[in-house]
Amino acid sequence: MKKYLLILFLIFISSQLFAQEKVGSISGIVSDSAGIPLDGVTLKLVGTYLGAVSDYEGKYKIENVPPGNYTLRVEVEGFKTVEYTDMNLKEEENREFNIVLKSTSFTVDQEIEVVGDRPLMDIEQTSSSHIISSDDIDKSIVSNVTDVITQQAGVVKDDNEIHIRGGRNYENSFLVDGVSVQDPLSGTGYGLQLSANSLEEVEVITGGYNAEYGQATSGVVNVRTKEGKYDNVNFYSLISGIISE
């Protein structure tokens, strides 16, 4: 009897060993735009407990990573936070992934730069939101922010007022680049007449929003405008022309 129990025990142990996933790792070097290694950088696989911190040579290694699709979040004080999406790791794959961070001034609500495609489902998201990118806006027939908002599910425009999920107009919260544009008297958004060409992204949150939107009871409209850019070649050509004159 003991012999049979021992055989069954060995079979159980071997089956458990074979059932274990063949894990891999993600490693590399974190540096700034000048190529200088950065230490103390926090790297985390979003939605998991796996992560690492870079050493004085900028090296990092995230071990025991099961195969799957991940989003790698990289952050350190003084540099822009970056998220690398759609990182697909195979079984026993040891991927080398070097990272270059851009320096930035300290801000309270720092923007996160997302490198890659936005995931179809964010497992950490608790709110019901519709995100409209600049590409989606260019493909739509809209002239301002209000036109973009009213095309979303759960939003109705009546008598120049925006109603989200049946709520009143003054129960919404309107933000442009993180700044509230709520009219203190009427409660409407008086800064929503921006041209559609100036919009980078429009987010319409219809429920389950975080505590940061505490003044809203119906919905939240979060607008992000485009940043100014210039052509390096044309800029230096213009400077050279001014100096030569």
LINFENVEN-V526611 format. One record per residue. N is the residue number from 1. OMEGA is omega as a letter, one per 20 degrees, with the letter a starting at -180 (* if undefined). Layout:
# LINFENVEN-V526611
N & OMEGA
N & OMEGA
This chain:
# LINFENVEN-V526611
1 & r
2 & a
3 & r
4 & r
5 & r
6 & r
7 & r
8 & r
9 & r
10 & r
11 & r
12 & a
13 & a
14 & r
15 & r
16 & r
17 & r
18 & a
19 & a
20 & r
21 & r
22 & a
23 & r
24 & a
25 & r
26 & a
27 & r
28 & a
29 & r
30 & a
31 & r
32 & a
33 & r
34 & r
35 & a
36 & a
37 & a
38 & r
39 & r
40 & r
41 & a
42 & r
43 & a
44 & r
45 & a
46 & r
47 & r
48 & r
49 & a
50 & r
51 & a
52 & r
53 & a
54 & r
55 & a
56 & r
57 & a
58 & a
59 & r
60 & r
61 & r
62 & a
63 & r
64 & r
65 & r
66 & r
67 & a
68 & a
69 & a
70 & r
71 & a
72 & r
73 & a
74 & a
75 & r
76 & a
77 & r
78 & a
79 & a
80 & r
81 & a
82 & r
83 & r
84 & a
85 & r
86 & r
87 & a
88 & a
89 & a
90 & r
91 & r
92 & r
93 & r
94 & a
95 & r
96 & a
97 & r
98 & a
99 & r
100 & a
101 & r
102 & r
103 & a
104 & r
105 & a
106 & r
107 & a
108 & r
109 & a
110 & r
111 & r
112 & r
113 & a
114 & r
115 & a
116 & a
117 & r
118 & a
119 & a
120 & r
121 & r
122 & a
123 & r
124 & a
125 & a
126 & a
127 & r
128 & a
129 & r
130 & a
131 & a
132 & a
133 & r
134 & r
135 & r
136 & r
137 & r
138 & a
139 & a
140 & r
141 & a
142 & r
143 & a
144 & a
145 & a
146 & r
147 & r
148 & a
149 & a
150 & r
151 & a
152 & a
153 & r
154 & a
155 & a
156 & r
157 & a
158 & r
159 & r
160 & r
161 & a
162 & r
163 & a
164 & r
165 & r
166 & a
167 & r
168 & a
169 & a
170 & r
171 & r
172 & r
173 & a
174 & a
175 & r
176 & a
177 & r
178 & a
179 & a
180 & r
181 & a
182 & r
183 & a
184 & a
185 & a
186 & a
187 & a
188 & r
189 & a
190 & a
191 & a
192 & r
193 & r
194 & r
195 & r
196 & r
197 & a
198 & a
199 & r
200 & a
201 & r
202 & r
203 & r
204 & a
205 & a
206 & r
207 & r
208 & a
209 & a
210 & a
211 & r
212 & r
213 & a
214 & a
215 & a
216 & r
217 & a
218 & a
219 & a
220 & r
221 & a
222 & a
223 & r
224 & a
225 & a
226 & r
227 & r
228 & r
229 & r
230 & r
231 & a
232 & a
233 & a
234 & a
235 & a
236 & r
237 & r
238 & r
239 & r
240 & r
241 & r
242 & a
243 & a
244 & r
245 & *
